[in-house]
């Protein structure tokens, strides 16, 4: 299940962030995007997820551009985000405030026997080191705990591909390393193509799969 991306251009009517970015992400591979603030890293993920419009920059009112995204040979262009089978995990945890921790996790578990779904939630809480916190209000958790719940919720949905926008940034150093290794192991074991945005070189799973967006920025001066 490979993820293929070709971004011909991405930007706004007044600024082009990047041109001719090509990525082939094999099953279980973890590619990393790095670049200066404002280089378009998060916008690349939004384009892949279907959160930005496909349109020429000179007609766009906001961000837009021209790109092609395919997953296992299926073109995703024009499909809404919820039909792409791509898991999203951004910097903000975006947990549902009206649900408990366990309910947030259960929301992502695919339909099936209730006992099986409950077991999946219990296993996720244990893997994240959150045993006994299933009935808690997400607002009562620390930032690191909330980040772990958000990560597990994304993985429980069994995505066919995964986009990660600095998901480890709220964790302390020791927990960051431990949980990063768990997430990467899950991605590789399930054969999920993944694209990670980070500012931290320690997060890079494979230096040979590191892409610096500055290398794809248009030449010449940029306009604000």
C-alpha positions in Angstrom: 0.0 0.0 0.0 2.2 2.9 -1.2 1.5 6.6 -1.1 2.5 8.7 -4.1 2.5 12.4 -4.2 3.5 14.9 -6.9 3.0 18.6 -5.9 3.6 20.6 -9.0 3.1 23.9 -7.1 1.7 24.9 -3.7 1.1 28.4 -2.5 -1.2 31.5 -2.6 -1.7 34.2 -5.2 1.2 36.2 -3.7 3.6 33.5 -2.7 4.7 30.1 -4.0 6.0 27.8 -1.2 7.4 25.0 -3.3 7.5 23.4 -6.8 7.9 19.9 -8.1 7.9 17.8 -4.9 7.7 14.1 -5.6 7.4 11.4 -3.0 7.0 7.7 -3.2 6.3 6.3 0.2 6.5 2.5 0.3 4.4 0.3 2.7 5.8 0.7 6.2 8.2 3.5 5.2 8.4 6.7 7.2 9.5 9.8 5.2 10.2 13.1 6.9 9.7 16.6 5.8 11.8 19.4 7.3 12.2 23.0 6.6 12.2 26.5 8.0 9.0 27.9 9.6 6.7 29.0 6.8 8.2 26.7 4.2 4.9 24.9 3.7 5.4 21.6 5.6 2.0 21.6 7.2 0.4 22.8 4.0 1.9 19.7 2.2 0.1 17.5 4.7 -3.1 19.4 4.3 -2.9 19.0 0.5 -2.4 15.3 0.8 -5.4 15.0 3.2 -7.7 16.9 0.9 -8.0 19.9 3.1 -6.7 22.4 0.4 -8.3 23.1 -2.9 -6.8 22.0 -6.2 -6.7 25.3 -8.2 -4.3 27.6 -10.0 -2.7 30.0 -7.5 -3.7 33.0 -9.6 -7.3 32.2 -9.0 -7.0 31.0 -5.4 -8.3 33.2 -2.5 -6.1 31.4 0.0 -3.7 28.4 -0.2 -4.1 26.1 -3.1 -2.1 24.6 -6.0 -1.8 21.7 -8.4 -0.9 18.2 -7.2 -1.7 14.5 -7.6 -2.1 12.1 -4.7 -2.6 8.3 -5.1 -2.8 5.5 -2.5 -2.1 2.0 -3.7 -2.7 3.1 -7.3 -6.0 4.8 -6.5 -6.1 8.5 -7.4 -7.4 10.4 -4.4 -7.8 13.8 -6.2 -11.3 15.1 -5.6 -12.1 12.7 -2.8 -13.2 14.2 0.5 -10.9 13.8 3.5 -13.1 11.2 5.2 -13.0 8.9 2.1 -9.2 8.9 1.6 -8.3 6.4 4.3 -5.5 8.7 5.5 -5.0 9.1 9.3 -4.3 12.7 10.4 -2.4 13.7 13.5 -1.6 17.4 13.8 0.2 19.4 16.5 -3.1 20.1 18.4 -4.6 17.0 19.9 -8.2 17.9 18.9 -9.7 15.6 21.5 -13.5 15.7 21.9 -14.2 17.7 25.0 -17.6 16.2 25.6 -16.2 12.6 25.6 -14.1 10.7 28.1 -10.7 9.5 27.2 -12.0 6.0 26.4 -14.9 7.4 24.4 -12.4 9.5 22.3 -10.5 6.3 21.5 -13.7 4.2 20.9 -14.8 6.9 18.4 -11.9 5.8 16.1 -12.4 2.0 16.4 -14.0 0.6 13.2 -17.5 -1.0 13.6 -17.5 -4.5 14.9 -18.4 -6.6 18.0 -18.6 -4.5 21.1 -16.3 -6.8 23.1 -13.7 -6.5 20.3 -14.0 -2.7 20.3 -13.7 -2.5 24.1 -10.6 -4.7 24.0 -9.0 -2.4 21.4 -9.6 0.6 23.6 -8.1 -1.2 26.7 -5.0 -2.3 24.7 -4.6 1.3 23.4 -4.7 2.7 26.9 -2.2 0.2 28.1 0.2 0.8 25.2 0.0 4.5 25.8 0.7 4.1 29.5 -2.7 5.4 30.4 -4.2 2.5 32.3 -7.0 3.6 34.6 -7.6 6.9 32.9 -10.3 5.8 30.5 -13.1 7.5 32.5 -11.2 10.8 32.8 -12.1 14.1 31.2 -9.5 14.9 28.5 -9.1 18.4 30.0 -7.9 16.8 33.3 -4.9 15.2 31.5 -1.4 16.7 31.0 -0.4 17.9 27.6 1.8 14.8 27.1 -1.1 12.5 28.1 -3.5 14.2 25.7 -0.9 13.9 22.9 -0.7 10.1 23.6 -4.5 9.8 23.5 -4.5 11.6 20.1 -1.8 9.3 18.7 -3.6 6.2 19.8 -6.9 7.5 18.4 -5.3 8.0 15.0 -3.8 4.5 15.0 -7.0 2.8 16.2 -8.8 4.0 13.0 -6.5 1.6 11.0 -5.5 4.2 8.4 -4.1 3.1 5.0 -1.6 5.9 5.3 -0.6 8.3 8.1 0.3 12.0 8.2 2.0 13.3 11.3 2.6 16.9 12.0 5.0 17.2 14.9 3.0 14.7 17.0 5.8 14.1 19.6 6.5 17.8 20.3 4.6 17.9 23.6 6.3 14.9 25.2 9.3 15.1 27.5 12.6 13.7 26.2 12.4 10.2 27.7 8.7 9.6 26.8 9.2 11.2 23.4 11.8 8.6 22.5 9.9 5.7 23.9 6.5 6.6 22.3 8.1 7.5 19.0 9.7 4.1 18.8 6.3 2.5 19.5 4.6 4.5 16.8 7.3 3.8 14.2 7.1 0.1 15.1 3.3 0.1 14.6 3.7 1.8 11.2 6.3 -0.7 10.0 4.4 -3.8 11.4 1.1 -2.7 9.7 2.8 -1.6 6.4 1.4 1.9 6.6 3.1 4.5 4.5 3.7 7.5 6.7 4.8 11.1 6.3 6.2 13.0 9.3 6.8 16.7 9.7 9.2 17.7 12.4 11.8 20.2 13.5 13.8 17.7 15.5 16.4 15.5 13.8 16.0 12.9 16.5 12.5 12.2 15.1 13.8 11.2 11.6 13.2 7.5 11.2 15.5 7.1 8.1 17.9 9.8 7.0 17.7 8.5 3.5 14.0 9.4 3.5 14.5 12.9 4.7 13.2 15.7 2.4 14.1 19.3 3.0 11.5 21.6 1.6 14.0 24.4 1.1 15.4 22.3 -1.8 12.0 22.6 -3.5 11.4 26.3 -2.9 11.2 28.5 -6.1 14.3 30.4 -6.9 14.4 34.2 -6.5 12.9 36.5 -3.9 9.7 35.5 -2.0 6.9 37.9 -1.6 5.1 38.4 1.7 
